[in-house]
Amino acid sequence: MTELLSEEHQALAGSVREFAEQVIAPVSAKHDAEHSFPYEIIAQMGAMGLFGLPFDEEYGGEGGDYLAFCLALEEIAKVDQSVAITLEAGVGLGAMPIYRYGTSEQKQKWLPDLLSAKRLAGFGLTESDAGSDASGTRTTARLENGEWVIDGTKEFITNSGTDITSLVTVTAVTGTSQDADGSTKKEISTIIVPSGTPGFSVGAGYDKVGWNASDTHPLSFTDCRVPEENLLGQRGRGYANFLGILDEGRVAIAALATGAAQGCVDQAVRYASERKTFGSPISSYQGISFKIARMQARAHTARLAYYQAAQLMAQGKPFKTEASIAKLVAGEAAMDNARDATQIFGGYGFINEYTVARHYRDSKILEVGEGTTEVQLMLIGRSLGLR
């Protein structure tokens, strides 16, 4: 679908594709098996400017757009979803809140290292009782002698416990207000918590089904104190601001999922052309060729969906519904294609050294993270006036 892209976007996608195939793919199985974070890969991606793609040059960014970032995610996700989600979270969830809502001082302090991948940042939103319903946040922060005092826990936070993590941005209840009907409403704000702050603890990494080379931890805050100026954005706007970040993130996750779906197609085509049964390549059997054709149709549709959402976003037009559609379609395409590719590979599809096996384990979370399939359906329904 290169005819839909500018020459600059085509060149970027080509260079990232080459890097993914030549540098990331050869070590993917090793990092997955060892559950090890690919520091050497992240450093090279930082040197390539991938973590700075959609940011202004003023802060060390590349001055590109969100579509460029999405194209990079798609190419990397074809071979390794763990590396792709590290990039997606590092940009969309780590640096972007500071870029969108930070003060000039906060941007100058944190962004240069984040955009070069010398450092990473986490996005502390999810809690045990506040996932799809993020307004259920129980973590609290109170002002005391010019400091925010934070108490609470967070769950499933990406890039929060690496050796190069410099901060997490945390949503916390900073007060309450009364609605017109007399009901109490939580005031949720966002606060920057640097790594190593006393009272801030990073729990042991999760034993996950997939994304084994991605860094994911629970976090806890006990009498954790940071300066008052670490408030990110306007007080009481933390929930609304993070919902905006999630809308953007859904476009990026859709691009990642599209890459996973296309990666399964590419692997299935290659394997079906080489594998022979009864004297013929299995690609000659209609049952196999039709299955791969349907896989390609899913990947193609997912790509169109995220292209449109990214373009609307770049044009400053509403894109919330399109982001949900893209995330829904692409997430399902990734999971469906992974299942079909595994079936085509037969026994080899059940061996972890093969990319399709890792896609089979990795892709399920694409129907959960950054808003579940059910949440996307709810949002799309609301856009149609359904309640």
MIDREN-927183 format. One record per residue (C-alpha): residue in one letter; z, y, x; residue number from 1. Coordinates in nm, 3 decimals. Layout:
<sites>
<site res="A" Z="Z" Y="Y" X="X" n="NUM"/>
...
</sites>
This chain:
<sites>
<site res="M" Z="0.000" Y="0.000" X="0.000" n="1"/>
<site res="T" Z="-0.053" Y="0.230" X="0.299" n="2"/>
<site res="E" Z="-0.305" Y="0.438" X="0.100" n="3"/>
<site res="L" Z="-0.008" Y="0.585" X="-0.087" n="4"/>
<site res="L" Z="0.154" Y="0.707" X="0.236" n="5"/>
<site res="S" Z="0.081" Y="0.996" X="0.470" n="6"/>
<site res="E" Z="-0.033" Y="0.920" X="0.825" n="7"/>
<site res="E" Z="0.313" Y="1.017" X="0.951" n="8"/>
<site res="H" Z="0.483" Y="0.777" X="0.715" n="9"/>
<site res="Q" Z="0.239" Y="0.501" X="0.807" n="10"/>
<site res="A" Z="0.305" Y="0.554" X="1.177" n="11"/>
<site res="L" Z="0.681" Y="0.546" X="1.123" n="12"/>
<site res="A" Z="0.665" Y="0.225" X="0.920" n="13"/>
<site res="G" Z="0.446" Y="0.065" X="1.186" n="14"/>
<site res="S" Z="0.678" Y="0.153" X="1.472" n="15"/>
<site res="V" Z="0.987" Y="0.031" X="1.286" n="16"/>
<site res="R" Z="0.804" Y="-0.289" X="1.187" n="17"/>
<site res="E" Z="0.723" Y="-0.357" X="1.553" n="18"/>
<site res="F" Z="1.083" Y="-0.291" X="1.657" n="19"/>
<site res="A" Z="1.216" Y="-0.517" X="1.381" n="20"/>
<site res="E" Z="0.988" Y="-0.805" X="1.474" n="21"/>
<site res="Q" Z="1.025" Y="-0.778" X="1.850" n="22"/>
<site res="V" Z="1.386" Y="-0.667" X="1.894" n="23"/>
<site res="I" Z="1.590" Y="-0.742" X="1.580" n="24"/>
<site res="A" Z="1.441" Y="-1.071" X="1.460" n="25"/>
<site res="P" Z="1.497" Y="-1.269" X="1.783" n="26"/>
<site res="V" Z="1.876" Y="-1.214" X="1.771" n="27"/>
<site res="S" Z="1.935" Y="-1.217" X="1.394" n="28"/>
<site res="A" Z="2.031" Y="-1.583" X="1.367" n="29"/>
<site res="K" Z="2.275" Y="-1.547" X="1.658" n="30"/>
<site res="H" Z="2.458" Y="-1.249" X="1.512" n="31"/>
<site res="D" Z="2.464" Y="-1.412" X="1.169" n="32"/>
<site res="A" Z="2.612" Y="-1.734" X="1.304" n="33"/>
<site res="E" Z="2.869" Y="-1.554" X="1.517" n="34"/>
<site res="H" Z="2.951" Y="-1.293" X="1.252" n="35"/>
<site res="S" Z="2.909" Y="-1.038" X="1.531" n="36"/>
<site res="F" Z="2.820" Y="-0.672" X="1.490" n="37"/>
<site res="P" Z="2.488" Y="-0.589" X="1.665" n="38"/>
<site res="Y" Z="2.604" Y="-0.291" X="1.870" n="39"/>
<site res="E" Z="2.306" Y="-0.311" X="2.107" n="40"/>
<site res="I" Z="2.060" Y="-0.300" X="1.817" n="41"/>
<site res="I" Z="2.237" Y="-0.006" X="1.651" n="42"/>
<site res="A" Z="2.231" Y="0.189" X="1.978" n="43"/>
<site res="Q" Z="1.856" Y="0.137" X="2.011" n="44"/>
<site res="M" Z="1.802" Y="0.243" X="1.649" n="45"/>
<site res="G" Z="2.005" Y="0.554" X="1.717" n="46"/>
<site res="A" Z="1.787" Y="0.635" X="2.019" n="47"/>
<site res="M" Z="1.479" Y="0.592" X="1.798" n="48"/>
<site res="G" Z="1.617" Y="0.854" X="1.559" n="49"/>
<site res="L" Z="1.645" Y="0.619" X="1.262" n="50"/>
<site res="F" Z="1.998" Y="0.731" X="1.170" n="51"/>
<site res="G" Z="1.882" Y="1.093" X="1.171" n="52"/>
<site res="L" Z="1.561" Y="1.053" X="0.971" n="53"/>
<site res="P" Z="1.644" Y="1.252" X="0.653" n="54"/>
<site res="F" Z="1.855" Y="1.523" X="0.820" n="55"/>
<site res="D" Z="1.786" Y="1.871" X="0.956" n="56"/>
<site res="E" Z="1.719" Y="1.909" X="1.326" n="57"/>
<site res="E" Z="2.004" Y="2.161" X="1.339" n="58"/>
<site res="Y" Z="2.250" Y="1.872" X="1.341" n="59"/>
<site res="G" Z="2.045" Y="1.636" X="1.557" n="60"/>
<site res="G" Z="1.836" Y="1.493" X="1.276" n="61"/>
<site res="E" Z="1.465" Y="1.417" X="1.272" n="62"/>
<site res="G" Z="1.374" Y="1.662" X="0.995" n="63"/>
<site res="G" Z="1.211" Y="1.388" X="0.789" n="64"/>
<site res="D" Z="1.246" Y="1.302" X="0.423" n="65"/>
<site res="Y" Z="1.420" Y="1.032" X="0.222" n="66"/>
<site res="L" Z="1.101" Y="0.828" X="0.185" n="67"/>
<site res="A" Z="1.081" Y="0.798" X="0.564" n="68"/>
<site res="F" Z="1.434" Y="0.664" X="0.566" n="69"/>
<site res="C" Z="1.348" Y="0.417" X="0.290" n="70"/>
<site res="L" Z="1.039" Y="0.294" X="0.475" n="71"/>
<site res="A" Z="1.252" Y="0.219" X="0.779" n="72"/>
<site res="L" Z="1.499" Y="0.027" X="0.564" n="73"/>
<site res="E" Z="1.221" Y="-0.180" X="0.407" n="74"/>
<site res="E" Z="1.076" Y="-0.283" X="0.743" n="75"/>
<site res="I" Z="1.413" Y="-0.379" X="0.891" n="76"/>
<site res="A" Z="1.526" Y="-0.567" X="0.580" n="77"/>
<site res="K" Z="1.223" Y="-0.796" X="0.605" n="78"/>
<site res="V" Z="1.386" Y="-0.963" X="0.904" n="79"/>
<site res="D" Z="1.758" Y="-0.876" X="0.887" n="80"/>
<site res="Q" Z="1.950" Y="-0.740" X="0.590" n="81"/>
<site res="S" Z="2.273" Y="-0.698" X="0.788" n="82"/>
<site res="V" Z="2.110" Y="-0.448" X="1.024" n="83"/>
<site res="A" Z="1.937" Y="-0.278" X="0.732" n="84"/>
<site res="I" Z="2.260" Y="-0.228" X="0.537" n="85"/>
<site res="T" Z="2.429" Y="-0.092" X="0.849" n="86"/>
<site res="L" Z="2.158" Y="0.174" X="0.864" n="87"/>
<site res="E" Z="2.163" Y="0.237" X="0.488" n="88"/>
<site res="A" Z="2.540" Y="0.279" X="0.477" n="89"/>
<site res="G" Z="2.551" Y="0.476" X="0.802" n="90"/>
<site res="V" Z="2.306" Y="0.730" X="0.664" n="91"/>
<site res="G" Z="2.346" Y="0.725" X="0.286" n="92"/>
<site res="L" Z="2.719" Y="0.663" X="0.260" n="93"/>
<site res="G" Z="2.852" Y="0.774" X="0.597" n="94"/>
<site res="A" Z="2.669" Y="1.089" X="0.704" n="95"/>
<site res="M" Z="2.517" Y="1.205" X="0.375" n="96"/>
<site res="P" Z="2.842" Y="1.310" X="0.200" n="97"/>
<site res="I" Z="2.924" Y="1.537" X="0.493" n="98"/>
<site res="Y" Z="2.566" Y="1.667" X="0.503" n="99"/>
<site res="R" Z="2.560" Y="1.739" X="0.129" n="100"/>
<site res="Y" Z="2.910" Y="1.872" X="0.073" n="101"/>
<site res="G" Z="3.069" Y="1.952" X="0.408" n="102"/>
<site res="T" Z="3.155" Y="2.293" X="0.547" n="103"/>
<site res="S" Z="2.962" Y="2.428" X="0.842" n="104"/>
<site res="E" Z="3.251" Y="2.332" X="1.068" n="105"/>
<site res="Q" Z="3.267" Y="1.978" X="0.930" n="106"/>
<site res="K" Z="2.893" Y="1.932" X="0.978" n="107"/>
<site res="Q" Z="2.899" Y="2.059" X="1.334" n="108"/>
<site res="K" Z="3.198" Y="1.840" X="1.419" n="109"/>
<site res="W" Z="3.085" Y="1.508" X="1.272" n="110"/>
<site res="L" Z="2.711" Y="1.495" X="1.213" n="111"/>
<site res="P" Z="2.563" Y="1.500" X="1.567" n="112"/>
<site res="D" Z="2.735" Y="1.173" X="1.662" n="113"/>
<site res="L" Z="2.664" Y="1.014" X="1.324" n="114"/>
<site res="L" Z="2.295" Y="1.101" X="1.332" n="115"/>
<site res="S" Z="2.255" Y="0.954" X="1.681" n="116"/>
<site res="A" Z="2.452" Y="0.637" X="1.586" n="117"/>
<site res="K" Z="2.699" Y="0.704" X="1.864" n="118"/>
<site res="R" Z="2.945" Y="0.690" X="1.577" n="119"/>
<site res="L" Z="2.948" Y="0.545" X="1.225" n="120"/>
<site res="A" Z="3.131" Y="0.650" X="0.909" n="121"/>
<site res="G" Z="3.250" Y="0.466" X="0.598" n="122"/>
<site res="F" Z="3.241" Y="0.560" X="0.229" n="123"/>
<site res="G" Z="3.582" Y="0.487" X="0.071" n="124"/>
<site res="L" Z="3.521" Y="0.470" X="-0.302" n="125"/>
<site res="T" Z="3.573" Y="0.113" X="-0.427" n="126"/>
<site res="E" Z="3.919" Y="-0.019" X="-0.513" n="127"/>
<site res="S" Z="4.038" Y="-0.344" X="-0.668" n="128"/>
<site res="D" Z="4.049" Y="-0.175" X="-1.010" n="129"/>
<site res="A" Z="3.781" Y="0.088" X="-0.946" n="130"/>
<site res="G" Z="3.437" Y="-0.054" X="-0.877" n="131"/>
<site res="S" Z="3.183" Y="-0.008" X="-1.154" n="132"/>
<site res="D" Z="3.442" Y="0.221" X="-1.316" n="133"/>
<site res="A" Z="3.501" Y="0.445" X="-1.018" n="134"/>
<site res="S" Z="3.704" Y="0.684" X="-1.235" n="135"/>
<site res="G" Z="3.977" Y="0.419" X="-1.220" n="136"/>
<site res="T" Z="4.071" Y="0.539" X="-0.870" n="137"/>
<site res="R" Z="4.442" Y="0.492" X="-0.797" n="138"/>
<site res="T" Z="4.454" Y="0.618" X="-0.438" n="139"/>
<site res="T" Z="4.641" Y="0.949" X="-0.439" n="140"/>
<site res="A" Z="4.654" Y="1.254" X="-0.213" n="141"/>
<site res="R" Z="4.905" Y="1.534" X="-0.241" n="142"/>
<site res="L" Z="4.927" Y="1.861" X="-0.050" n="143"/>
<site res="E" Z="5.240" Y="1.896" X="0.157" n="144"/>
<site res="N" Z="5.293" Y="2.165" X="0.424" n="145"/>
<site res="G" Z="4.920" Y="2.215" X="0.481" n="146"/>
<site res="E" Z="4.839" Y="1.845" X="0.493" n="147"/>
<site res="W" Z="4.694" Y="1.590" X="0.255" n="148"/>
<site res="V" Z="4.927" Y="1.292" X="0.225" n="149"/>
<site res="I" Z="4.723" Y="0.988" X="0.120" n="150"/>
<site res="D" Z="4.851" Y="0.663" X="-0.028" n="151"/>
<site res="G" Z="4.643" Y="0.375" X="-0.163" n="152"/>
<site res="T" Z="4.388" Y="0.108" X="-0.080" n="153"/>
<site res="K" Z="4.011" Y="0.066" X="-0.070" n="154"/>
<site res="E" Z="3.799" Y="-0.249" X="-0.082" n="155"/>
<site res="F" Z="3.461" Y="-0.365" X="0.056" n="156"/>
<site res="I" Z="3.403" Y="-0.062" X="0.281" n="157"/>
<site res="T" Z="3.097" Y="-0.093" X="0.507" n="158"/>
<site res="N" Z="3.100" Y="0.035" X="0.868" n="159"/>
<site res="S" Z="3.472" Y="0.105" X="0.842" n="160"/>
<site res="G" Z="3.608" Y="-0.112" X="1.122" n="161"/>
<site res="T" Z="3.360" Y="-0.108" X="1.409" n="162"/>
<site res="D" Z="3.445" Y="0.007" X="1.759" n="163"/>
<site res="I" Z="3.231" Y="0.316" X="1.697" n="164"/>
<site res="T" Z="3.361" Y="0.411" X="1.350" n="165"/>
<site res="S" Z="3.482" Y="0.770" X="1.364" n="166"/>
<site res="L" Z="3.590" Y="0.836" X="1.004" n="167"/>
<site res="V" Z="3.591" Y="0.734" X="0.642" n="168"/>
<site res="T" Z="3.551" Y="0.969" X="0.349" n="169"/>
<site res="V" Z="3.798" Y="0.872" X="0.078" n="170"/>
<site res="T" Z="3.816" Y="0.950" X="-0.293" n="171"/>
<site res="A" Z="4.170" Y="1.015" X="-0.413" n="172"/>
<site res="V" Z="4.348" Y="1.151" X="-0.718" n="173"/>
<site res="T" Z="4.468" Y="1.499" X="-0.623" n="174"/>
<site res="G" Z="4.600" Y="1.604" X="-0.964" n="175"/>
<site res="T" Z="4.547" Y="1.587" X="-1.338" n="176"/>
<site res="S" Z="4.415" Y="1.813" X="-1.611" n="177"/>
<site res="Q" Z="4.411" Y="1.820" X="-1.990" n="178"/>
<site res="D" Z="4.091" Y="1.769" X="-2.189" n="179"/>
<site res="A" Z="4.027" Y="1.961" X="-2.509" n="180"/>
<site res="D" Z="4.153" Y="1.665" X="-2.712" n="181"/>
<site res="G" Z="4.482" Y="1.666" X="-2.521" n="182"/>
<site res="S" Z="4.410" Y="1.356" X="-2.313" n="183"/>
<site res="T" Z="4.494" Y="1.352" X="-1.943" n="184"/>
<site res="K" Z="4.205" Y="1.350" X="-1.697" n="185"/>
<site res="K" Z="4.229" Y="1.262" X="-1.328" n="186"/>
<site res="E" Z="4.128" Y="1.522" X="-1.072" n="187"/>
<site res="I" Z="3.946" Y="1.323" X="-0.802" n="188"/>
<site res="S" Z="3.868" Y="1.481" X="-0.465" n="189"/>
<site res="T" Z="3.717" Y="1.359" X="-0.140" n="190"/>
<site res="I" Z="3.897" Y="1.376" X="0.193" n="191"/>
<site res="I" Z="3.783" Y="1.300" X="0.550" n="192"/>
<site res="V" Z="4.015" Y="1.060" X="0.731" n="193"/>
<site res="P" Z="3.942" Y="1.016" X="1.104" n="194"/>
<site res="S" Z="3.978" Y="0.669" X="1.254" n="195"/>
<site res="G" Z="4.311" Y="0.616" X="1.426" n="196"/>
<site res="T" Z="4.502" Y="0.852" X="1.197" n="197"/>
<site res="P" Z="4.863" Y="0.728" X="1.162" n="198"/>
<site res="G" Z="4.911" Y="0.556" X="0.828" n="199"/>
<site res="F" Z="4.544" Y="0.456" X="0.804" n="200"/>
<site res="S" Z="4.496" Y="0.081" X="0.857" n="201"/>
<site res="V" Z="4.179" Y="-0.128" X="0.862" n="202"/>
<site res="G" Z="4.229" Y="-0.483" X="0.736" n="203"/>
<site res="A" Z="4.065" Y="-0.796" X="0.870" n="204"/>
<site res="G" Z="3.694" Y="-0.828" X="0.803" n="205"/>
<site res="Y" Z="3.592" Y="-1.029" X="0.499" n="206"/>
<site res="D" Z="3.460" Y="-1.385" X="0.522" n="207"/>
<site res="K" Z="3.141" Y="-1.313" X="0.327" n="208"/>
<site res="V" Z="2.866" Y="-1.531" X="0.180" n="209"/>
<site res="G" Z="2.601" Y="-1.316" X="0.348" n="210"/>
<site res="W" Z="2.545" Y="-0.997" X="0.547" n="211"/>
<site res="N" Z="2.749" Y="-1.167" X="0.819" n="212"/>
<site res="A" Z="2.650" Y="-0.922" X="1.092" n="213"/>
<site res="S" Z="2.750" Y="-0.624" X="0.877" n="214"/>
<site res="D" Z="3.097" Y="-0.471" X="0.914" n="215"/>
<site res="T" Z="3.304" Y="-0.477" X="0.591" n="216"/>
<site res="H" Z="3.681" Y="-0.427" X="0.558" n="217"/>
<site res="P" Z="3.961" Y="-0.338" X="0.318" n="218"/>
<site res="L" Z="4.147" Y="-0.016" X="0.401" n="219"/>
<site res="S" Z="4.503" Y="0.096" X="0.334" n="220"/>
<site res="F" Z="4.670" Y="0.437" X="0.348" n="221"/>
<site res="T" Z="5.047" Y="0.476" X="0.368" n="222"/>
<site res="D" Z="5.183" Y="0.828" X="0.408" n="223"/>
<site res="C" Z="4.856" Y="0.904" X="0.590" n="224"/>
<site res="R" Z="4.841" Y="1.273" X="0.676" n="225"/>
<site res="V" Z="4.531" Y="1.479" X="0.756" n="226"/>
<site res="P" Z="4.484" Y="1.859" X="0.768" n="227"/>
<site res="E" Z="4.417" Y="2.043" X="0.442" n="228"/>
<site res="E" Z="4.077" Y="2.150" X="0.578" n="229"/>
<site res="N" Z="3.966" Y="1.783" X="0.573" n="230"/>
<site res="L" Z="3.892" Y="1.823" X="0.203" n="231"/>
<site res="L" Z="3.521" Y="1.742" X="0.165" n="232"/>
<site res="G" Z="3.352" Y="1.959" X="-0.095" n="233"/>
<site res="Q" Z="3.526" Y="2.136" X="-0.380" n="234"/>
<site res="R" Z="3.863" Y="2.005" X="-0.496" n="235"/>
<site res="G" Z="3.821" Y="1.801" X="-0.813" n="236"/>
<site res="R" Z="3.450" Y="1.740" X="-0.752" n="237"/>
<site res="G" Z="3.489" Y="1.423" X="-0.548" n="238"/>
<site res="Y" Z="3.398" Y="1.183" X="-0.826" n="239"/>
<site res="A" Z="3.095" Y="1.383" X="-0.937" n="240"/>
<site res="N" Z="2.975" Y="1.432" X="-0.579" n="241"/>
<site res="F" Z="3.005" Y="1.063" X="-0.498" n="242"/>
<site res="L" Z="2.810" Y="0.971" X="-0.812" n="243"/>
<site res="G" Z="2.530" Y="1.189" X="-0.675" n="244"/>
<site res="I" Z="2.553" Y="1.008" X="-0.342" n="245"/>
<site res="L" Z="2.530" Y="0.675" X="-0.526" n="246"/>
<site res="D" Z="2.213" Y="0.787" X="-0.710" n="247"/>
<site res="E" Z="2.048" Y="0.853" X="-0.374" n="248"/>
<site res="G" Z="2.190" Y="0.532" X="-0.235" n="249"/>
<site res="R" Z="2.031" Y="0.328" X="-0.512" n="250"/>
<site res="V" Z="1.688" Y="0.439" X="-0.399" n="251"/>
<site res="A" Z="1.772" Y="0.329" X="-0.046" n="252"/>
<site res="I" Z="1.912" Y="-0.005" X="-0.162" n="253"/>
<site res="A" Z="1.593" Y="-0.056" X="-0.364" n="254"/>
<site res="A" Z="1.391" Y="-0.005" X="-0.047" n="255"/>
<site res="L" Z="1.611" Y="-0.252" X="0.139" n="256"/>
<site res="A" Z="1.576" Y="-0.505" X="-0.142" n="257"/>
<site res="T" Z="1.199" Y="-0.457" X="-0.145" n="258"/>
<site res="G" Z="1.195" Y="-0.539" X="0.225" n="259"/>
<site res="A" Z="1.393" Y="-0.854" X="0.162" n="260"/>
<site res="A" Z="1.154" Y="-0.954" X="-0.118" n="261"/>
<site res="Q" Z="0.849" Y="-0.887" X="0.100" n="262"/>
<site res="G" Z="1.003" Y="-1.069" X="0.394" n="263"/>
<site res="C" Z="1.032" Y="-1.379" X="0.177" n="264"/>
<site res="V" Z="0.666" Y="-1.346" X="0.078" n="265"/>
<site res="D" Z="0.555" Y="-1.313" X="0.440" n="266"/>
<site res="Q" Z="0.760" Y="-1.614" X="0.548" n="267"/>
<site res="A" Z="0.638" Y="-1.823" X="0.253" n="268"/>
<site res="V" Z="0.271" Y="-1.743" X="0.321" n="269"/>
<site res="R" Z="0.307" Y="-1.836" X="0.687" n="270"/>
<site res="Y" Z="0.494" Y="-2.159" X="0.618" n="271"/>
<site res="A" Z="0.271" Y="-2.270" X="0.328" n="272"/>
<site res="S" Z="-0.037" Y="-2.222" X="0.544" n="273"/>
<site res="E" Z="0.105" Y="-2.437" X="0.826" n="274"/>
<site res="R" Z="0.297" Y="-2.706" X="0.641" n="275"/>
<site res="K" Z="0.083" Y="-3.004" X="0.540" n="276"/>
<site res="T" Z="0.144" Y="-3.282" X="0.289" n="277"/>
<site res="F" Z="-0.099" Y="-3.558" X="0.205" n="278"/>
<site res="G" Z="-0.339" Y="-3.413" X="0.460" n="279"/>
<site res="S" Z="-0.360" Y="-3.060" X="0.317" n="280"/>
<site res="P" Z="-0.162" Y="-2.738" X="0.367" n="281"/>
<site res="I" Z="0.078" Y="-2.690" X="0.078" n="282"/>
<site res="S" Z="-0.080" Y="-2.349" X="0.013" n="283"/>
<site res="S" Z="-0.378" Y="-2.539" X="-0.133" n="284"/>
<site res="Y" Z="-0.163" Y="-2.663" X="-0.421" n="285"/>
<site res="Q" Z="-0.166" Y="-2.437" X="-0.723" n="286"/>
<site res="G" Z="0.205" Y="-2.483" X="-0.784" n="287"/>
<site res="I" Z="0.276" Y="-2.326" X="-0.444" n="288"/>
<site res="S" Z="0.007" Y="-2.058" X="-0.449" n="289"/>
<site res="F" Z="0.109" Y="-1.939" X="-0.796" n="290"/>
<site res="K" Z="0.472" Y="-1.920" X="-0.689" n="291"/>
<site res="I" Z="0.384" Y="-1.705" X="-0.387" n="292"/>
<site res="A" Z="0.153" Y="-1.488" X="-0.597" n="293"/>
<site res="R" Z="0.438" Y="-1.416" X="-0.836" n="294"/>
<site res="M" Z="0.662" Y="-1.335" X="-0.540" n="295"/>
<site res="Q" Z="0.409" Y="-1.080" X="-0.417" n="296"/>
<site res="A" Z="0.385" Y="-0.924" X="-0.763" n="297"/>
<site res="R" Z="0.763" Y="-0.875" X="-0.765" n="298"/>
<site res="A" Z="0.766" Y="-0.712" X="-0.421" n="299"/>
<site res="H" Z="0.472" Y="-0.488" X="-0.512" n="300"/>
<site res="T" Z="0.639" Y="-0.370" X="-0.833" n="301"/>
<site res="A" Z="0.967" Y="-0.303" X="-0.655" n="302"/>
<site res="R" Z="0.788" Y="-0.097" X="-0.390" n="303"/>
<site res="L" Z="0.613" Y="0.118" X="-0.650" n="304"/>
<site res="A" Z="0.947" Y="0.178" X="-0.822" n="305"/>
<site res="Y" Z="1.129" Y="0.300" X="-0.514" n="306"/>
<site res="Y" Z="0.830" Y="0.506" X="-0.395" n="307"/>
<site res="Q" Z="0.836" Y="0.696" X="-0.724" n="308"/>
<site res="A" Z="1.212" Y="0.750" X="-0.717" n="309"/>
<site res="A" Z="1.200" Y="0.873" X="-0.356" n="310"/>
<site res="Q" Z="0.912" Y="1.109" X="-0.433" n="311"/>
<site res="L" Z="1.090" Y="1.257" X="-0.736" n="312"/>
<site res="M" Z="1.398" Y="1.306" X="-0.522" n="313"/>
<site res="A" Z="1.194" Y="1.479" X="-0.249" n="314"/>
<site res="Q" Z="1.042" Y="1.712" X="-0.511" n="315"/>
<site res="G" Z="1.384" Y="1.811" X="-0.640" n="316"/>
<site res="K" Z="1.315" Y="1.655" X="-0.980" n="317"/>
<site res="P" Z="1.554" Y="1.437" X="-1.182" n="318"/>
<site res="F" Z="1.544" Y="1.081" X="-1.050" n="319"/>
<site res="K" Z="1.866" Y="0.917" X="-1.174" n="320"/>
<site res="T" Z="1.693" Y="0.684" X="-1.421" n="321"/>
<site res="E" Z="1.412" Y="0.601" X="-1.179" n="322"/>
<site res="A" Z="1.671" Y="0.518" X="-0.913" n="323"/>
<site res="S" Z="1.841" Y="0.275" X="-1.151" n="324"/>
<site res="I" Z="1.510" Y="0.115" X="-1.245" n="325"/>
<site res="A" Z="1.414" Y="0.078" X="-0.879" n="326"/>
<site res="K" Z="1.750" Y="-0.071" X="-0.787" n="327"/>
<site res="L" Z="1.739" Y="-0.312" X="-1.080" n="328"/>
<site res="V" Z="1.381" Y="-0.429" X="-1.023" n="329"/>
<site res="A" Z="1.410" Y="-0.456" X="-0.644" n="330"/>
<site res="G" Z="1.745" Y="-0.632" X="-0.645" n="331"/>
<site res="E" Z="1.619" Y="-0.896" X="-0.885" n="332"/>
<site res="A" Z="1.294" Y="-0.930" X="-0.687" n="333"/>
<site res="A" Z="1.488" Y="-0.996" X="-0.367" n="334"/>
<site res="M" Z="1.704" Y="-1.264" X="-0.529" n="335"/>
<site res="D" Z="1.417" Y="-1.431" X="-0.714" n="336"/>
<site res="N" Z="1.191" Y="-1.429" X="-0.408" n="337"/>
<site res="A" Z="1.466" Y="-1.570" X="-0.188" n="338"/>
<site res="R" Z="1.516" Y="-1.857" X="-0.431" n="339"/>
<site res="D" Z="1.143" Y="-1.931" X="-0.449" n="340"/>
<site res="A" Z="1.092" Y="-1.904" X="-0.074" n="341"/>
<site res="T" Z="1.379" Y="-2.145" X="-0.014" n="342"/>
<site res="Q" Z="1.218" Y="-2.390" X="-0.255" n="343"/>
<site res="I" Z="0.885" Y="-2.364" X="-0.073" n="344"/>
<site res="F" Z="1.052" Y="-2.428" X="0.262" n="345"/>
<site res="G" Z="1.225" Y="-2.735" X="0.123" n="346"/>
<site res="G" Z="1.494" Y="-2.870" X="0.354" n="347"/>
<site res="Y" Z="1.418" Y="-2.608" X="0.618" n="348"/>
<site res="G" Z="1.505" Y="-2.340" X="0.362" n="349"/>
<site res="F" Z="1.861" Y="-2.469" X="0.370" n="350"/>
<site res="I" Z="1.897" Y="-2.425" X="0.748" n="351"/>
<site res="N" Z="2.058" Y="-2.097" X="0.851" n="352"/>
<site res="E" Z="1.835" Y="-2.038" X="1.152" n="353"/>
<site res="Y" Z="1.546" Y="-1.972" X="0.912" n="354"/>
<site res="T" Z="1.508" Y="-1.620" X="0.777" n="355"/>
<site res="V" Z="1.460" Y="-1.737" X="0.418" n="356"/>
<site res="A" Z="1.798" Y="-1.914" X="0.425" n="357"/>
<site res="R" Z="1.967" Y="-1.593" X="0.532" n="358"/>
<site res="H" Z="1.778" Y="-1.399" X="0.265" n="359"/>
<site res="Y" Z="1.901" Y="-1.651" X="0.008" n="360"/>
<site res="R" Z="2.263" Y="-1.581" X="0.105" n="361"/>
<site res="D" Z="2.218" Y="-1.211" X="0.168" n="362"/>
<site res="S" Z="2.021" Y="-1.111" X="-0.141" n="363"/>
<site res="K" Z="2.282" Y="-1.180" X="-0.408" n="364"/>
<site res="I" Z="2.485" Y="-0.874" X="-0.311" n="365"/>
<site res="L" Z="2.178" Y="-0.660" X="-0.386" n="366"/>
<site res="E" Z="2.245" Y="-0.729" X="-0.755" n="367"/>
<site res="V" Z="2.606" Y="-0.614" X="-0.712" n="368"/>
<site res="G" Z="2.648" Y="-0.337" X="-0.453" n="369"/>
<site res="E" Z="2.578" Y="0.032" X="-0.527" n="370"/>
<site res="G" Z="2.608" Y="-0.043" X="-0.897" n="371"/>
<site res="T" Z="2.569" Y="-0.388" X="-1.052" n="372"/>
<site res="T" Z="2.263" Y="-0.497" X="-1.247" n="373"/>
<site res="E" Z="2.467" Y="-0.444" X="-1.563" n="374"/>
<site res="V" Z="2.552" Y="-0.086" X="-1.463" n="375"/>
<site res="Q" Z="2.184" Y="-0.012" X="-1.402" n="376"/>
<site res="L" Z="2.095" Y="-0.152" X="-1.745" n="377"/>
<site res="M" Z="2.368" Y="0.064" X="-1.899" n="378"/>
<site res="L" Z="2.235" Y="0.377" X="-1.727" n="379"/>
<site res="I" Z="1.875" Y="0.303" X="-1.823" n="380"/>
<site res="G" Z="1.985" Y="0.242" X="-2.182" n="381"/>
<site res="R" Z="2.169" Y="0.574" X="-2.191" n="382"/>
<site res="S" Z="1.856" Y="0.751" X="-2.070" n="383"/>
<site res="L" Z="1.684" Y="0.615" X="-2.381" n="384"/>
<site res="G" Z="1.953" Y="0.757" X="-2.606" n="385"/>
<site res="L" Z="2.132" Y="0.424" X="-2.654" n="386"/>
<site res="R" Z="2.509" Y="0.427" X="-2.675" n="387"/>
</sites>
